[in-house]
Amino acid sequence: MVTPFTVAGELDLDAAAKLASYLVDEQHNDALVVNGTTGESPTTSDTEKSELIGAVVDAVGDRAQIIAGVGTFDTIHSIHLADQATKAGANGLLVVTPYYSKPPQPGILAHFRAVADAAELPILIYDIPGRSGVAVQTETLIALAAHEKIIGVKDAKGDLPASAAVMAETDLAYYSGDDAMTLPLLSVGAVGVVGTSTHFSGVGTKHLIEAYERGDVTEALRLHRQLLPIYTGIFRTQGVILVKAGLALQGRSAGPVRLPMVNATEHELSHLSADLSAAGLL
């Protein structure tokens, strides 16, 4: 979920509550991730993160799970954010691989274990080497699966055989972290998606997953192909930029982005409108 800001750049909790309700009640998302990268978490303060969780929990916590992004490149800070999210009412935690510093696999293993040891809530590991600079290797994921608090993976690795190997060896619940990889990952054992385009494609994406789960692969493939223009188009530039632009096109403004992000250009808006239309969503 994107984080709404006012025109002046301040956190807009009223808009956040309205957006959360739209995503759950109209887009049929079962859960919301707040304070993720699409929520511009690198630019929000710890206080803002806590306030945002509280507002979303108050708005939809009775009918959706709230997962808080708490991962940073600092293990101690990640543990602090996990405790803060728990107190704010979150149901689970999303913990990204420590980024930029590119720790070796023993450091990645120790980092996730330290956060899980300290956490009260269940954890999804966020494996996204394109942003973190290093992948969580298969052996590391299998080792982490033994921890009772680590229950799943948001998988944006783009390595289907590696993901399939982990699913074959563990009980980790896999969620695609790349919208367009939802159906391929379902085919090797995944259970869903933590999406970006699902600000708009939530209904269709849920139908896709349900169709696959009931064995209607033909319908799942039809929906995949229908939604593919927005699954990929939302990433023509950074997802948060185009999600906020798309919400504005629908009259659901989430305000501007914060630097170093910049608002969508007219050229990007034109492409976004075309992608939403091609997917039957505009």
N, C-alpha and C positions, 0 to 999 in steps of 0.2 A: 504494500500500500504506500502510495506517495504521501508525503507529509505536507498538508496545506499551510501556506504562509499568507499573511496579509500583504497588501500592496507595499507596505513599509518593510516587509521582510520578517515580521514577527510570527511566531507560532500561532496558528488559528485553530483553536480547539473546537469551536463551534462547527467550523467547516470539516474538521476531522471526524467529528461525530456523525455529521450528515453523510460524508463520504463512506464511512464504515457501514452505515445503515444501507446505503445504496449497494455496496459491494456484497453484502450478505443477503439482503431482502430482494433485490432485483437481479443481481448477477449470480446469485446462488452459490457464492463461495462458502465453503464449509469452515474455513479458518482465514485469519488475516495475519500476515507478518507485518509488524510495525518496527520501525527503526532498522530496516534493512538498507542496503545500498540504494534501492529505488526510493526509499524514504529519506535519502540524503543524510544518512546517519553520520558521515564524516564531518558534517557542518552543524550538527545540533549538539547542544550541551547536554550534560548528564541530567540536569534539571528538566530540560525540555523533553528528553527521552522519557523520563518518569511521568511527566504530565501527560504526554501523548498516550502512553499505555493506559493510564487511568481514564482518560476521556474515551478511548475506544472500548475499554472494558465496560464502562458505564453505558455506552451506547448499544453494544451488541454482545456483551459477554454472556448473556442468557441464552444466546442462540448460535454462537460461533466460538471456536477456540481462538485464543489470542496468543500468538507466538512472537516473542520479543527478540530482535536481533541484538546480541550482546557481545559479539566477537570483535576483538581488536588485535593489534600486534603486540599487546602487553598482557601477559597472563594475569597479573594482579588486577589490572583494570577490568579485564573481562570478568573476573570473579566478582568484582564490585558491581558491575552492571547486571550480572546474573542475580545477585542478591537484591538489587534495587528493583529489577523487573518482577521478581517474586513478590515483593512487598506491594508493588503497584497493581497486582492482580493478574499477571500473565499466567497462561496455562502451560507454556513450554518455551524453550530457548533455541535460537538459531545461532550457532557458533561457527564463524568462518575461520578457515586456515589463517594463521598469522601472516600478514601481508608485508611486502617490501623487504623485510629482513631475510626472507627465504631460509628459514631454519631447516636443518637436516631432519630426516624422518624420526630419529629418536627425540628431537626437540618437539616436533609436531605431536608425537605420541604423548609425551609428558605434558604438553600444553593442554590437550583435550582431556587427559585424565585428571589434571589438576582442577580444571573448571568443573568437570563432572563430579569429582570428589566433594567439591564445595557446594554444588548446586542442590537445591531441593526439587527442581523441576526436570522433566525429561528433556533431552537434548537431540537436536538435529545437527549433524555435522554439515557444514557448507563447503563443498569441494569445488573450487572454481579457480583453477590455476591461471586462467587468463587475467584474473585480477590479483590474485595473491602472489603469483610468480612461481609457485611450486604446487605440484599435485600431491594429494594424499595417496600414497601408494597402496596397492591391493593388500599387501601384508600388514600395513599399518591399520587399514580399515578393519581387517579381520581381527586384529588384536583389540581394537577399540570396541568391537561388537560385544566383547565379553563383559564390558562395564554395564551394570544394570541401569544406569541413567542415560546411556547413549542408545537411542532406539531407532535412529534413522539417518538418512543422508539426503540433503538437497544436492543433486548431482548436476553440475555444469562443467564436467570434465571433458565431455565430447569424446569419450573412449568407451564405446558400447561393449566391447569384449571385456574390458577391465571391470566395468560396472556389473556385467552379467556374472563374472567370476565371484565378485563379492556377494552378490545375491544368492549364488549357488552354495556358498560356504557359511552364510550367516542368516540370522533372522532380521537384519536391518531392513526397515521400511524405506524404500527408495522413492523419492519424488524428483521428477525432472526439474532441473533448474534452468532449462532452456525450453521455451514453450514448444518449439517445433520438434523437439525430441520426445515429447510426451508419448506418442503412440509407439515409436521404436522401443522406448524403455519399458512401456507396458508389456511389450511382446517378450521381454526377457525377465519379467517379474516385478516391475515397479508397480506402485499403487496410486500414483497421482502426480500432480505438478504444483510447484510453487511458482506462479506465473507473474508476468508483467503485463502482457496483453490482456490478461483476465480481468483487468479493469473494464474491458469492453466485451471480451469473448468468454466470460465466465459461464454463461448458460450453455453455449455450444460446447465448450471444453468439458463441462460436467457431463453433458449428454455423450460426448465422445468416450469418456472413461467408463460411463455406465454401459454403453453399447459394447465396448470391448469386454467388460467384466461378465456380461450375460452371453458372450459368445458371438455377438453380431459384428464380426470383424469387417464385413462389407460396409455397414453403417459407420463404424468407427473410422474407416478409411475415407469415406465420403466426407465426413465432418472434418477430418484432418486436412483434406485437400481444400475444402471450402475456407477453412480458417487460416490456412498457410500464409496468405498474403499479409495478415496482421501479425501472425506469429513471428514472421521474419521482419516485416516492415517496422514494427515497434522498435527495432534495434538499428534502424538506419543511422541514428545517432544514439546517444545515451537514452536508455529507456525512460528514465524519469522525465526527460525533456519532452518526449512525444506523448507520454501519458498525460502530463499536465496540459499539453496542447490539445489533446483529444478530448479531455474533460471540458476544456473551455469551448470546444466546438459543440459539445452537447449542452452547454449552458450550466455546467457543474464546475465552475472555476475552483481550482485548488491553489490559485495564486501563482506567483513567479517561482523560479528556482533560485537557489542561492549560489553565488560564486564559489567555486570556479565553473559551475554549470552556467549556461546561458539559455535564454528562451529560444524557442524554435524560430527559424527563419521562414519567410514566405514560401521559399522553395520546399522546405521540409514540411510545412503545413499542407502544401499541395500534394506531395507524395503521401502524407498521412491520410488525407481525405480519400485519395485513390485507393489506398490499401484497405481502409475501413469499408469503402464501397464494394471492393472486390470480394471482401469477406462477408458481405451482406449485413454490415453492422452500422451503416450510416444512413 
